[in-house]
């Protein structure tokens, strides 16, 4: 991943009727990429109710979001549904957001009692925020392991310089003996 941040100018929103929402509409929000192509359009088209006209809106910072409730996070038969938070959008619809993405938003905005969150859809070099977080954590793990290996090699080198020739010979003979008994 490189460091290009892409913030789409336009969002496209499809809907399903849902009796368990305040607005009776649950939204699926997608965006136009830098080439004008709708991202995740096939999934969006299969999910939305085609009897309800989709809308296009400008992707501008908006306040007045309300965290409604947790949805998902349970197992039904063999199928597990991940946990999401249902969010009321002041433009009169609701959408669901993953817990990691919500936590990222809360870490980078101000919120009072779950209201007035400023949310803007963001995609960085074609990857979601959660993809970046996962990638960064993996890189940190790899770097930590490399640092630990380098430290161990440095310690081993120091120990070798401290050993007498007789002790080094004894250790080598012990190692050969262990291999032969193997």
C-alpha positions, 0 to 999 in steps of 0.5 A: 500500500502506498500513502495516497489518500482518496476521499471520494467526492460523491456517494451513492446510496441504495436502500432496503425497507426495514421495520427495525430502523427508526427511518424504516430504511437501511442504507448501503453506501458506496462511492465513486472512485477517482475514475468515476467507477462505482466501487462494490457496485455488484454487491450493492446492486444485489443488496438494494431494493430496486423499487426504492430509488437510490440517491447520490450525495456529496461526500462532505463532513456531516454532523448529527449522526446517532449511534442507534444499536448493535446488530449482528454478532451472533450465530444462526445455524452454521452462519455467523453474522459479524457485529455492526453498529447501526448509525442514523444519518441526519439525511434520514436513513440508517447504515451499518458500520463495522466495530473497528471502523467505528472505533477508528472514527471515534478515535479521530473525531469528537462525540458527545453521548454518541451524537454529532459524529463528523463522518466522511467516507475515506478510502486510502489507495483503494483500501479501507481504513481497517485494511490499513490498520491490519497491514500496519499491525502486521508490519509492526509485528514483523519489525518487532521480530526483526529487532528481537532477532538482531538483538539476539544475534548481537548478544550471541556475538558478544558471548562468543567473544567472551568464551575462551578457546577451550570452552568454545571447543567444549561447546562444539564437541557437545553440539556434535555429540548431540547431533550423533545421538540425535 
